[in-house]
Every structure is written in C-alpha cells, then in structure tokens.
Amino acid sequence: MDANFEGFTEEQKDEYKRCARLVHGAFDTVEPISGGYRLNLDTSKNRVTTNDISSFVRLEQKACPFLTLKFQASRNNPLLIQLDMIESPEARGFLEDQLRSYGYL
C-alpha cells in the first residue's frame, strides 16, 4: 500500500505539502492505539491550527483511503491535538513503516 496523489490537483498537492509540514513540525509523541497510532501534536511549536490539521486529514485520507484519521484536542492540555490514524486490515504495517521513516518510532 502506498499513498496515491495522482487524483490531486496542483492546488491540492500544494495544500497537502503545506499542511503536512505543519503537522510534522508539531509532532510531540506517538503512542499505539487499537488498529493504528495516535500522534500527539503540540500546536505551540509552530502554531498549526485545527483548520490546518483538518485539511491534512481530508487530503491524507484522499491519498490513503485505507486509513481513517480523526483528531481532537487533548482533555489534559488544550495545546495538544491528538491525531488518531487507523489502518484497514489490508494495510497492516503501513503506518509503522511510515512512522519509522520519519523517526517517530
């Protein structure tokens, strides 16, 4: 399984790159959850907004329809956003490989 950006317009590709940079720049910690991983994002690191994260989620799911992504503010710290990434059974291992390639695992 791989991300597929072929159906993206140039504008969508640019938006994805912008939002992905912000999301990766806000990375704080990662933890395993049932079926995937939770990325904890520290919004104070680069002022990533929920709109940026929402755009990232929408475009990431378009490129990777075998993933389910959702996010919410942490109950313990309003500056932390929890981004849950769940993979379908046929994509098992995709997230682990990607997170390792980014040095998150």
Biopython code that builds the backbone (N, CA, C, O; Angstrom):
import numpy as np
from Bio.PDB.StructureBuilder import StructureBuilder

atoms = [
    (1, "MET", "N", (0.842, -1.177, 0.000)),
    (1, "MET", "CA", (0.000, 0.000, 0.000)),
    (1, "MET", "C", (0.886, 1.240, 0.000)),
    (1, "MET", "O", (1.892, 1.315, 0.707)),
    (2, "ASP", "N", (0.489, 2.184, -0.797)),
    (2, "ASP", "CA", (1.187, 3.464, -0.854)),
    (2, "ASP", "C", (0.171, 4.579, -0.991)),
    (2, "ASP", "O", (-0.955, 4.366, -1.440)),
    (3, "ALA", "N", (0.586, 5.770, -0.596)),
    (3, "ALA", "CA", (-0.239, 6.950, -0.827)),
    (3, "ALA", "C", (-0.324, 7.185, -2.333)),
    (3, "ALA", "O", (0.641, 6.949, -3.060)),
    (4, "ASN", "N", (-1.482, 7.649, -2.792)),
    (4, "ASN", "CA", (-1.692, 7.898, -4.213)),
    (4, "ASN", "C", (-2.169, 9.341, -4.388)),
    (4, "ASN", "O", (-3.294, 9.684, -4.026)),
    (5, "PHE", "N", (-1.302, 10.168, -4.943)),
    (5, "PHE", "CA", (-1.615, 11.577, -5.145)),
    (5, "PHE", "C", (-1.990, 11.884, -6.594)),
    (5, "PHE", "O", (-2.094, 13.053, -6.967)),
    (6, "GLU", "N", (-2.193, 10.857, -7.409)),
    (6, "GLU", "CA", (-2.477, 11.058, -8.832)),
    (6, "GLU", "C", (-3.750, 11.857, -9.083)),
    (6, "GLU", "O", (-3.806, 12.625, -10.043)),
    (7, "GLY", "N", (-4.763, 11.699, -8.256)),
    (7, "GLY", "CA", (-6.017, 12.410, -8.463)),
    (7, "GLY", "C", (-6.028, 13.820, -7.896)),
    (7, "GLY", "O", (-7.062, 14.487, -7.928)),
    (8, "PHE", "N", (-4.905, 14.284, -7.380)),
    (8, "PHE", "CA", (-4.833, 15.607, -6.770)),
    (8, "PHE", "C", (-4.593, 16.682, -7.835)),
    (8, "PHE", "O", (-3.845, 16.473, -8.790)),
    (9, "THR", "N", (-5.237, 17.820, -7.652)),
    (9, "THR", "CA", (-4.905, 18.992, -8.461)),
    (9, "THR", "C", (-3.596, 19.573, -7.919)),
    (9, "THR", "O", (-3.158, 19.207, -6.828)),
    (10, "GLU", "N", (-2.984, 20.460, -8.667)),
    (10, "GLU", "CA", (-1.755, 21.118, -8.190)),
    (10, "GLU", "C", (-2.033, 21.886, -6.902)),
    (10, "GLU", "O", (-1.204, 21.912, -5.992)),
    (11, "GLU", "N", (-3.195, 22.504, -6.835)),
    (11, "GLU", "CA", (-3.579, 23.249, -5.625)),
    (11, "GLU", "C", (-3.682, 22.307, -4.421)),
    (11, "GLU", "O", (-3.215, 22.642, -3.332)),
    (12, "GLN", "N", (-4.287, 21.139, -4.611)),
    (12, "GLN", "CA", (-4.393, 20.158, -3.523)),
    (12, "GLN", "C", (-3.019, 19.638, -3.110)),
    (12, "GLN", "O", (-2.765, 19.441, -1.922)),
    (13, "LYS", "N", (-2.138, 19.416, -4.074)),
    (13, "LYS", "CA", (-0.777, 18.966, -3.745)),
    (13, "LYS", "C", (-0.051, 20.007, -2.908)),
    (13, "LYS", "O", (0.613, 19.672, -1.928)),
    (14, "ASP", "N", (-0.179, 21.277, -3.298)),
    (14, "ASP", "CA", (0.465, 22.356, -2.544)),
    (14, "ASP", "C", (-0.118, 22.459, -1.140)),
    (14, "ASP", "O", (0.619, 22.628, -0.168)),
    (15, "GLU", "N", (-1.429, 22.359, -1.034)),
    (15, "GLU", "CA", (-2.085, 22.430, 0.279)),
    (15, "GLU", "C", (-1.661, 21.251, 1.148)),
    (15, "GLU", "O", (-1.404, 21.421, 2.340)),
    (16, "TYR", "N", (-1.588, 20.072, 0.567)),
    (16, "TYR", "CA", (-1.146, 18.896, 1.322)),
    (16, "TYR", "C", (0.274, 19.099, 1.845)),
    (16, "TYR", "O", (0.542, 18.847, 3.020)),
    (17, "LYS", "N", (1.174, 19.549, 0.993)),
    (17, "LYS", "CA", (2.565, 19.765, 1.412)),
    (17, "LYS", "C", (2.643, 20.784, 2.544)),
    (17, "LYS", "O", (3.380, 20.586, 3.510)),
    (18, "ARG", "N", (1.883, 21.877, 2.427)),
    (18, "ARG", "CA", (1.886, 22.917, 3.456)),
    (18, "ARG", "C", (1.387, 22.363, 4.784)),
    (18, "ARG", "O", (2.022, 22.550, 5.822)),
    (19, "CYS", "N", (0.250, 21.684, 4.745)),
    (19, "CYS", "CA", (-0.345, 21.147, 5.976)),
    (19, "CYS", "C", (0.498, 20.021, 6.566)),
    (19, "CYS", "O", (0.644, 19.934, 7.785)),
    (20, "ALA", "N", (1.048, 19.167, 5.723)),
    (20, "ALA", "CA", (1.891, 18.070, 6.214)),
    (20, "ALA", "C", (3.120, 18.621, 6.923)),
    (20, "ALA", "O", (3.525, 18.096, 7.960)),
    (21, "ARG", "N", (3.723, 19.686, 6.367)),
    (21, "ARG", "CA", (4.881, 20.315, 7.027)),
    (21, "ARG", "C", (4.500, 20.813, 8.417)),
    (21, "ARG", "O", (5.249, 20.626, 9.376)),
    (22, "LEU", "N", (3.333, 21.450, 8.523)),
    (22, "LEU", "CA", (2.880, 21.976, 9.814)),
    (22, "LEU", "C", (2.593, 20.852, 10.804)),
    (22, "LEU", "O", (2.980, 20.933, 11.970)),
    (23, "VAL", "N", (1.917, 19.808, 10.341)),
    (23, "VAL", "CA", (1.604, 18.676, 11.222)),
    (23, "VAL", "C", (2.891, 18.010, 11.693)),
    (23, "VAL", "O", (3.046, 17.733, 12.883)),
    (24, "HIS", "N", (3.801, 17.754, 10.783)),
    (24, "HIS", "CA", (5.065, 17.115, 11.173)),
    (24, "HIS", "C", (5.881, 18.028, 12.083)),
    (24, "HIS", "O", (6.580, 17.551, 12.976)),
    (25, "GLY", "N", (5.797, 19.336, 11.861)),
    (25, "GLY", "CA", (6.513, 20.282, 12.708)),
    (25, "GLY", "C", (5.964, 20.361, 14.117)),
    (25, "GLY", "O", (6.668, 20.772, 15.039)),
    (26, "ALA", "N", (4.706, 19.968, 14.291)),
    (26, "ALA", "CA", (4.070, 19.998, 15.612)),
    (26, "ALA", "C", (4.189, 18.660, 16.340)),
    (26, "ALA", "O", (3.730, 18.532, 17.475)),
    (27, "PHE", "N", (4.803, 17.661, 15.697)),
    (27, "PHE", "CA", (4.899, 16.331, 16.301)),
    (27, "PHE", "C", (5.541, 16.411, 17.678)),
    (27, "PHE", "O", (6.568, 17.063, 17.868)),
    (28, "ASP", "N", (4.910, 15.731, 18.636)),
    (28, "ASP", "CA", (5.435, 15.679, 20.002)),
    (28, "ASP", "C", (5.744, 14.237, 20.403)),
    (28, "ASP", "O", (6.893, 13.903, 20.691)),
    (29, "THR", "N", (4.722, 13.388, 20.420)),
    (29, "THR", "CA", (4.904, 11.986, 20.784)),
    (29, "THR", "C", (3.963, 11.125, 19.953)),
    (29, "THR", "O", (3.038, 11.623, 19.312)),
    (30, "VAL", "N", (4.222, 9.819, 19.980)),
    (30, "VAL", "CA", (3.364, 8.855, 19.300)),
    (30, "VAL", "C", (3.085, 7.716, 20.267)),
    (30, "VAL", "O", (3.943, 7.341, 21.066)),
    (31, "GLU", "N", (1.886, 7.174, 20.186)),
    (31, "GLU", "CA", (1.545, 6.019, 21.016)),
    (31, "GLU", "C", (0.671, 5.069, 20.207)),
    (31, "GLU", "O", (-0.153, 5.507, 19.405)),
    (32, "PRO", "N", (0.852, 3.772, 20.419)),
    (32, "PRO", "CA", (-0.002, 2.808, 19.717)),
    (32, "PRO", "C", (-1.420, 2.846, 20.280)),
    (32, "PRO", "O", (-1.620, 3.002, 21.485)),
    (33, "ILE", "N", (-2.389, 2.702, 19.397)),
    (33, "ILE", "CA", (-3.791, 2.553, 19.781)),
    (33, "ILE", "C", (-4.336, 1.376, 18.980)),
    (33, "ILE", "O", (-3.665, 0.874, 18.077)),
    (34, "SER", "N", (-5.518, 0.945, 19.298)),
    (34, "SER", "CA", (-6.106, -0.195, 18.606)),
    (34, "SER", "C", (-6.211, 0.086, 17.104)),
    (34, "SER", "O", (-6.920, 1.003, 16.690)),
    (35, "GLY", "N", (-5.510, -0.697, 16.298)),
    (35, "GLY", "CA", (-5.581, -0.572, 14.848)),
    (35, "GLY", "C", (-4.678, 0.481, 14.239)),
    (35, "GLY", "O", (-4.703, 0.687, 13.026)),
    (36, "GLY", "N", (-3.875, 1.157, 15.062)),
    (36, "GLY", "CA", (-3.024, 2.198, 14.492)),
    (36, "GLY", "C", (-2.205, 2.934, 15.527)),
    (36, "GLY", "O", (-1.682, 2.343, 16.472)),
    (37, "TYR", "N", (-2.104, 4.240, 15.329)),
    (37, "TYR", "CA", (-1.273, 5.074, 16.192)),
    (37, "TYR", "C", (-1.953, 6.405, 16.456)),
    (37, "TYR", "O", (-2.771, 6.877, 15.667)),
    (38, "ARG", "N", (-1.595, 6.996, 17.581)),
    (38, "ARG", "CA", (-2.021, 8.354, 17.918)),
    (38, "ARG", "C", (-0.789, 9.244, 17.900)),
    (38, "ARG", "O", (0.186, 8.995, 18.609)),
    (39, "LEU", "N", (-0.851, 10.273, 17.087)),
    (39, "LEU", "CA", (0.187, 11.297, 17.101)),
    (39, "LEU", "C", (-0.295, 12.424, 17.998)),
    (39, "LEU", "O", (-1.398, 12.939, 17.820)),
    (40, "ASN", "N", (0.522, 12.801, 18.949)),
    (40, "ASN", "CA", (0.222, 13.945, 19.796)),
    (40, "ASN", "C", (0.956, 15.137, 19.211)),
    (40, "ASN", "O", (2.181, 15.133, 19.089)),
    (41, "LEU", "N", (0.193, 16.153, 18.852)),
    (41, "LEU", "CA", (0.734, 17.335, 18.200)),
    (41, "LEU", "C", (0.701, 18.507, 19.168)),
    (41, "LEU", "O", (-0.330, 18.779, 19.782)),
    (42, "ASP", "N", (1.813, 19.193, 19.305)),
    (42, "ASP", "CA", (1.917, 20.364, 20.173)),
    (42, "ASP", "C", (1.749, 21.602, 19.300)),
    (42, "ASP", "O", (2.666, 21.992, 18.578)),
    (43, "THR", "N", (0.572, 22.214, 19.374)),
    (43, "THR", "CA", (0.261, 23.345, 18.498)),
    (43, "THR", "C", (1.075, 24.587, 18.829)),
    (43, "THR", "O", (1.126, 25.520, 18.028)),
    (44, "SER", "N", (1.712, 24.615, 19.992)),
    (44, "SER", "CA", (2.529, 25.782, 20.334)),
    (44, "SER", "C", (3.874, 25.760, 19.612)),
    (44, "SER", "O", (4.560, 26.781, 19.568)),
    (45, "LYS", "N", (4.265, 24.618, 19.045)),
    (45, "LYS", "CA", (5.567, 24.509, 18.365)),
    (45, "LYS", "C", (5.638, 25.342, 17.095)),
    (45, "LYS", "O", (6.649, 25.995, 16.836)),
    (46, "ASN", "N", (4.582, 25.325, 16.309)),
    (46, "ASN", "CA", (4.622, 26.067, 15.045)),
    (46, "ASN", "C", (3.282, 26.701, 14.696)),
    (46, "ASN", "O", (3.044, 27.088, 13.552)),
    (47, "ARG", "N", (2.420, 26.800, 15.685)),
    (47, "ARG", "CA", (1.117, 27.455, 15.516)),
    (47, "ARG", "C", (0.243, 26.787, 14.462)),
    (47, "ARG", "O", (-0.517, 27.453, 13.758)),
    (48, "VAL", "N", (0.356, 25.476, 14.360)),
    (48, "VAL", "CA", (-0.542, 24.737, 13.476)),
    (48, "VAL", "C", (-1.957, 24.905, 14.025)),
    (48, "VAL", "O", (-2.167, 24.834, 15.236)),
    (49, "THR", "N", (-2.915, 25.124, 13.146)),
    (49, "THR", "CA", (-4.298, 25.335, 13.563)),
    (49, "THR", "C", (-5.133, 24.084, 13.312)),
    (49, "THR", "O", (-4.718, 23.170, 12.600)),
    (50, "THR", "N", (-6.308, 24.067, 13.908)),
    (50, "THR", "CA", (-7.209, 22.942, 13.646)),
    (50, "THR", "C", (-7.641, 22.939, 12.181)),
    (50, "THR", "O", (-7.924, 21.873, 11.634)),
    (51, "ASN", "N", (-7.699, 24.096, 11.537)),
    (51, "ASN", "CA", (-8.009, 24.137, 10.101)),
    (51, "ASN", "C", (-6.904, 23.467, 9.290)),
    (51, "ASN", "O", (-7.182, 22.748, 8.330)),
    (52, "ASP", "N", (-5.645, 23.705, 9.677)),
    (52, "ASP", "CA", (-4.520, 23.047, 9.001)),
    (52, "ASP", "C", (-4.600, 21.537, 9.182)),
    (52, "ASP", "O", (-4.411, 20.777, 8.231)),
    (53, "ILE", "N", (-4.880, 21.110, 10.406)),
    (53, "ILE", "CA", (-4.966, 19.673, 10.696)),
    (53, "ILE", "C", (-6.144, 19.059, 9.954)),
    (53, "ILE", "O", (-6.038, 17.953, 9.423)),
    (54, "SER", "N", (-7.261, 19.770, 9.915)),
    (54, "SER", "CA", (-8.439, 19.282, 9.194)),
    (54, "SER", "C", (-8.137, 19.112, 7.704)),
    (54, "SER", "O", (-8.544, 18.118, 7.103)),
    (55, "SER", "N", (-7.435, 20.062, 7.109)),
    (55, "SER", "CA", (-7.054, 19.946, 5.694)),
    (55, "SER", "C", (-6.120, 18.766, 5.485)),
    (55, "SER", "O", (-6.265, 18.015, 4.521)),
    (56, "PHE", "N", (-5.156, 18.602, 6.393)),
    (56, "PHE", "CA", (-4.241, 17.471, 6.304)),
    (56, "PHE", "C", (-5.016, 16.157, 6.352)),
    (56, "PHE", "O", (-4.784, 15.267, 5.533)),
    (57, "VAL", "N", (-5.939, 16.033, 7.311)),
    (57, "VAL", "CA", (-6.725, 14.807, 7.467)),
    (57, "VAL", "C", (-7.515, 14.516, 6.195)),
    (57, "VAL", "O", (-7.514, 13.387, 5.703)),
    (58, "ARG", "N", (-8.185, 15.531, 5.665)),
    (58, "ARG", "CA", (-9.008, 15.355, 4.459)),
    (58, "ARG", "C", (-8.152, 14.890, 3.280)),
    (58, "ARG", "O", (-8.528, 13.960, 2.566)),
    (59, "LEU", "N", (-7.012, 15.530, 3.077)),
    (59, "LEU", "CA", (-6.163, 15.201, 1.933)),
    (59, "LEU", "C", (-5.405, 13.890, 2.135)),
    (59, "LEU", "O", (-5.200, 13.139, 1.182)),
    (60, "GLU", "N", (-4.993, 13.616, 3.358)),
    (60, "GLU", "CA", (-4.307, 12.345, 3.645)),
    (60, "GLU", "C", (-5.247, 11.169, 3.390)),
    (60, "GLU", "O", (-4.834, 10.150, 2.837)),
    (61, "GLN", "N", (-6.505, 11.308, 3.792)),
    (61, "GLN", "CA", (-7.477, 10.233, 3.566)),
    (61, "GLN", "C", (-7.787, 10.072, 2.086)),
    (61, "GLN", "O", (-8.083, 8.968, 1.628)),
    (62, "LYS", "N", (-7.721, 11.171, 1.332)),
    (62, "LYS", "CA", (-7.924, 11.066, -0.117)),
    (62, "LYS", "C", (-6.768, 10.284, -0.746)),
    (62, "LYS", "O", (-6.985, 9.443, -1.619)),
    (63, "ALA", "N", (-5.547, 10.563, -0.303)),
    (63, "ALA", "CA", (-4.366, 9.875, -0.846)),
    (63, "ALA", "C", (-4.242, 8.452, -0.319)),
    (63, "ALA", "O", (-3.694, 7.579, -0.993)),
    (64, "CYS", "N", (-4.748, 8.223, 0.877)),
    (64, "CYS", "CA", (-4.629, 6.914, 1.548)),
    (64, "CYS", "C", (-6.012, 6.469, 2.019)),
    (64, "CYS", "O", (-6.301, 6.538, 3.214)),
    (65, "PRO", "N", (-6.870, 6.017, 1.109)),
    (65, "PRO", "CA", (-8.231, 5.639, 1.504)),
    (65, "PRO", "C", (-8.280, 4.446, 2.451)),
    (65, "PRO", "O", (-9.336, 4.141, 3.006)),
    (66, "PHE", "N", (-7.159, 3.773, 2.641)),
    (66, "PHE", "CA", (-7.077, 2.644, 3.565)),
    (66, "PHE", "C", (-6.794, 3.105, 4.995)),
    (66, "PHE", "O", (-6.640, 2.278, 5.894)),
    (67, "LEU", "N", (-6.724, 4.426, 5.211)),
    (67, "LEU", "CA", (-6.545, 4.980, 6.552)),
    (67, "LEU", "C", (-7.802, 5.716, 6.985)),
    (67, "LEU", "O", (-8.517, 6.292, 6.164)),
    (68, "THR", "N", (-8.059, 5.690, 8.275)),
    (68, "THR", "CA", (-9.096, 6.511, 8.881)),
    (68, "THR", "C", (-8.398, 7.437, 9.860)),
    (68, "THR", "O", (-7.684, 6.985, 10.756)),
    (69, "LEU", "N", (-8.606, 8.728, 9.686)),
    (69, "LEU", "CA", (-7.964, 9.717, 10.545)),
    (69, "LEU", "C", (-9.019, 10.557, 11.241)),
    (69, "LEU", "O", (-10.046, 10.899, 10.655)),
    (70, "LYS", "N", (-8.755, 10.884, 12.492)),
    (70, "LYS", "CA", (-9.609, 11.818, 13.227)),
    (70, "LYS", "C", (-8.739, 12.518, 14.255)),
    (70, "LYS", "O", (-7.705, 12.000, 14.675)),
    (71, "PHE", "N", (-9.177, 13.704, 14.654)),
    (71, "PHE", "CA", (-8.385, 14.441, 15.633)),
    (71, "PHE", "C", (-9.297, 15.124, 16.638)),
    (71, "PHE", "O", (-10.467, 15.399, 16.373)),
    (72, "GLN", "N", (-8.718, 15.387, 17.798)),
    (72, "GLN", "CA", (-9.437, 16.086, 18.866)),
    (72, "GLN", "C", (-8.419, 16.730, 19.794)),
    (72, "GLN", "O", (-7.266, 16.305, 19.866)),
    (73, "ALA", "N", (-8.861, 17.756, 20.497)),
    (73, "ALA", "CA", (-7.998, 18.390, 21.494)),
    (73, "ALA", "C", (-7.844, 17.449, 22.681)),
    (73, "ALA", "O", (-8.773, 16.731, 23.051)),
    (74, "SER", "N", (-6.668, 17.467, 23.262)),
    (74, "SER", "CA", (-6.408, 16.667, 24.456)),
    (74, "SER", "C", (-7.227, 17.204, 25.618)),
    (74, "SER", "O", (-7.376, 18.417, 25.768)),
    (75, "ARG", "N", (-7.750, 16.322, 26.425)),
    (75, "ARG", "CA", (-8.500, 16.748, 27.616)),
    (75, "ARG", "C", (-7.571, 17.353, 28.664)),
    (75, "ARG", "O", (-7.991, 18.194, 29.459)),
    (76, "ASN", "N", (-6.316, 16.927, 28.664)),
    (76, "ASN", "CA", (-5.362, 17.363, 29.688)),
    (76, "ASN", "C", (-4.627, 18.645, 29.331)),
    (76, "ASN", "O", (-4.157, 19.356, 30.220)),
    (77, "ASN", "N", (-4.521, 18.948, 28.045)),
    (77, "ASN", "CA", (-3.750, 20.111, 27.619)),
    (77, "ASN", "C", (-4.358, 20.660, 26.332)),
    (77, "ASN", "O", (-4.281, 20.005, 25.293)),
    (78, "PRO", "N", (-4.960, 21.848, 26.379)),
    (78, "PRO", "CA", (-5.623, 22.384, 25.181)),
    (78, "PRO", "C", (-4.669, 22.703, 24.029)),
    (78, "PRO", "O", (-5.119, 22.907, 22.902)),
    (79, "LEU", "N", (-3.363, 22.749, 24.291)),
    (79, "LEU", "CA", (-2.401, 22.996, 23.216)),
    (79, "LEU", "C", (-2.019, 21.722, 22.479)),
    (79, "LEU", "O", (-1.370, 21.781, 21.435)),
    (80, "LEU", "N", (-2.419, 20.560, 23.016)),
    (80, "LEU", "CA", (-2.126, 19.283, 22.370)),
    (80, "LEU", "C", (-3.329, 18.807, 21.567)),
    (80, "LEU", "O", (-4.463, 18.825, 22.045)),
    (81, "ILE", "N", (-3.060, 18.387, 20.356)),
    (81, "ILE", "CA", (-4.078, 17.778, 19.497)),
    (81, "ILE", "C", (-3.699, 16.315, 19.322)),
    (81, "ILE", "O", (-2.550, 15.987, 19.024)),
    (82, "GLN", "N", (-4.678, 15.447, 19.510)),
    (82, "GLN", "CA", (-4.466, 14.014, 19.319)),
    (82, "GLN", "C", (-4.979, 13.641, 17.932)),
    (82, "GLN", "O", (-6.167, 13.784, 17.640)),
    (83, "LEU", "N", (-4.081, 13.166, 17.088)),
    (83, "LEU", "CA", (-4.422, 12.746, 15.731)),
    (83, "LEU", "C", (-4.350, 11.231, 15.678)),
    (83, "LEU", "O", (-3.267, 10.648, 15.704)),
    (84, "ASP", "N", (-5.519, 10.597, 15.603)),
    (84, "ASP", "CA", (-5.593, 9.137, 15.538)),
    (84, "ASP", "C", (-5.572, 8.699, 14.079)),
    (84, "ASP", "O", (-6.315, 9.215, 13.244)),
    (85, "MET", "N", (-4.702, 7.735, 13.796)),
    (85, "MET", "CA", (-4.551, 7.190, 12.452)),
    (85, "MET", "C", (-4.756, 5.681, 12.539)),
    (85, "MET", "O", (-3.956, 4.970, 13.146)),
    (86, "ILE", "N", (-5.838, 5.202, 11.926)),
    (86, "ILE", "CA", (-6.198, 3.784, 11.966)),
    (86, "ILE", "C", (-6.074, 3.232, 10.548)),
    (86, "ILE", "O", (-6.559, 3.839, 9.593)),
    (87, "GLU", "N", (-5.422, 2.081, 10.420)),
    (87, "GLU", "CA", (-5.271, 1.478, 9.098)),
    (87, "GLU", "C", (-6.243, 0.314, 8.932)),
    (87, "GLU", "O", (-6.576, -0.379, 9.894)),
    (88, "SER", "N", (-6.688, 0.114, 7.701)),
    (88, "SER", "CA", (-7.551, -1.025, 7.401)),
    (88, "SER", "C", (-6.716, -2.299, 7.505)),
    (88, "SER", "O", (-5.490, -2.244, 7.408)),
    (89, "PRO", "N", (-7.372, -3.455, 7.703)),
    (89, "PRO", "CA", (-6.621, -4.708, 7.849)),
    (89, "PRO", "C", (-5.674, -4.994, 6.679)),
    (89, "PRO", "O", (-4.580, -5.516, 6.890)),
    (90, "GLU", "N", (-6.075, -4.662, 5.463)),
    (90, "GLU", "CA", (-5.206, -4.951, 4.317)),
    (90, "GLU", "C", (-3.984, -4.025, 4.254)),
    (90, "GLU", "O", (-3.047, -4.292, 3.502)),
    (91, "ALA", "N", (-3.989, -2.957, 5.028)),
    (91, "ALA", "CA", (-2.850, -2.024, 5.041)),
    (91, "ALA", "C", (-1.974, -2.208, 6.272)),
    (91, "ALA", "O", (-1.099, -1.385, 6.543)),
    (92, "ARG", "N", (-2.201, -3.270, 7.009)),
    (92, "ARG", "CA", (-1.462, -3.514, 8.255)),
    (92, "ARG", "C", (0.036, -3.364, 8.036)),
    (92, "ARG", "O", (0.605, -3.981, 7.136)),
    (93, "GLY", "N", (0.667, -2.544, 8.859)),
    (93, "GLY", "CA", (2.099, -2.302, 8.771)),
    (93, "GLY", "C", (2.468, -1.008, 8.061)),
    (93, "GLY", "O", (3.587, -0.517, 8.210)),
    (94, "PHE", "N", (1.534, -0.449, 7.285)),
    (94, "PHE", "CA", (1.813, 0.786, 6.548)),
    (94, "PHE", "C", (2.200, 1.920, 7.490)),
    (94, "PHE", "O", (3.216, 2.585, 7.284)),
    (95, "LEU", "N", (1.385, 2.142, 8.529)),
    (95, "LEU", "CA", (1.660, 3.248, 9.447)),
    (95, "LEU", "C", (2.987, 3.070, 10.171)),
    (95, "LEU", "O", (3.757, 4.021, 10.310)),
    (96, "GLU", "N", (3.249, 1.864, 10.625)),
    (96, "GLU", "CA", (4.509, 1.619, 11.325)),
    (96, "GLU", "C", (5.695, 1.943, 10.416)),
    (96, "GLU", "O", (6.655, 2.579, 10.852)),
    (97, "ASP", "N", (5.632, 1.513, 9.167)),
    (97, "ASP", "CA", (6.707, 1.805, 8.215)),
    (97, "ASP", "C", (6.870, 3.311, 8.012)),
    (97, "ASP", "O", (7.987, 3.829, 8.011)),
    (98, "GLN", "N", (5.742, 4.007, 7.841)),
    (98, "GLN", "CA", (5.802, 5.452, 7.622)),
    (98, "GLN", "C", (6.355, 6.178, 8.847)),
    (98, "GLN", "O", (7.218, 7.048, 8.725)),
    (99, "LEU", "N", (5.852, 5.816, 10.023)),
    (99, "LEU", "CA", (6.303, 6.482, 11.248)),
    (99, "LEU", "C", (7.779, 6.213, 11.514)),
    (99, "LEU", "O", (8.491, 7.087, 12.009)),
    (100, "ARG", "N", (8.234, 5.019, 11.191)),
    (100, "ARG", "CA", (9.673, 4.719, 11.331)),
    (100, "ARG", "C", (10.498, 5.565, 10.356)),
    (100, "ARG", "O", (11.575, 6.048, 10.705)),
    (101, "SER", "N", (9.991, 5.738, 9.147)),
    (101, "SER", "CA", (10.739, 6.519, 8.152)),
    (101, "SER", "C", (10.884, 7.981, 8.577)),
    (101, "SER", "O", (11.839, 8.650, 8.184)),
    (102, "TYR", "N", (9.936, 8.479, 9.382)),
    (102, "TYR", "CA", (10.008, 9.852, 9.897)),
    (102, "TYR", "C", (10.791, 9.944, 11.202)),
    (102, "TYR", "O", (11.022, 11.038, 11.718)),
    (103, "GLY", "N", (11.198, 8.793, 11.735)),
    (103, "GLY", "CA", (11.923, 8.786, 13.001)),
    (103, "GLY", "C", (11.027, 8.930, 14.215)),
    (103, "GLY", "O", (11.501, 9.268, 15.300)),
    (104, "TYR", "N", (9.732, 8.678, 14.046)),
    (104, "TYR", "CA", (8.779, 8.816, 15.155)),
    (104, "TYR", "C", (8.712, 7.559, 16.009)),
    (104, "TYR", "O", (8.261, 7.616, 17.153)),
    (105, "LEU", "N", (9.148, 6.433, 15.478)),
    (105, "LEU", "CA", (9.154, 5.168, 16.226)),
    (105, "LEU", "C", (10.586, 4.689, 16.384)),
    (105, "LEU", "O", (10.824, 3.641, 16.984)),
]
sb = StructureBuilder()
sb.init_structure("model")
sb.init_model(0)
sb.init_chain("A")
sb.init_seg("    ")
for serial, (resi, resn, name, xyz) in enumerate(atoms, 1):
    if name == "N":
        sb.init_residue(resn, " ", resi, " ")
    sb.init_atom(name, np.array(xyz, "f"), 0.0, 1.0, " ", f" {name:<3s}", serial, name[0])
structure = sb.get_structure()
